[in-house]
């Protein structure tokens, strides 16, 4: 391809030229801090979530710490128009996450406000969610949760503002008797997930599990 000659794909870690379908080279891949969580066992996310809302199971793909490669991957996904990174992260997830015989009924990602979606041009979670949906043969719903208020990026908020999530989300339809897998990019305080979870849990006999691209440690 001509584009590959003039604009070769480069590793997000070391900037060396790599195949067009890759995200990082083999050497940098070894530097990514995968969590190795078991979806069904207790882990750091489950402990945090249980303090905020009833949760069934939890999983995080990577650790997200200062100056590590996982942080750069998520940053490029969200802020540098590299939506396709979501597919790679989903592929990495499917290699590691086994729902066994307890698959959720529905995959639901954290929504952007319509204004933020227009600014960014895409929701960084949609391709990730859709790729998982196809692999696990489980439906997704991008419209179930509505974000009611526009706000600046979570990474730019101070701690107090991050806690102000009351009435931020609402359901667009009634659901009952469903096990919902909530999907987000980075777990920090857990308050965003809690706000959504309580909206789901207060309507019908629903259950909530959580899947995160990366956990801030």
Secondary structure, DSSP 8 states (H G I E B T S, - for coil): -HHHHHS--B-TTT--B--TT-SS-HHHHTTS-B----TTS--HHHHHHHTTS--S-EEEEEEE-TT-HHHHHHHHHHHSS-TTHHHHHHHHHHTT---TT---SEEEE----HHHHHHHSS-TTHHHHHHHHHHHT--B-SSSEEE-S----GGGS-HHHHT--TT-EEESS---S-EEEEEEEEESSSHHHHHHHHHHHTSSS-EEEEEEEEEE-
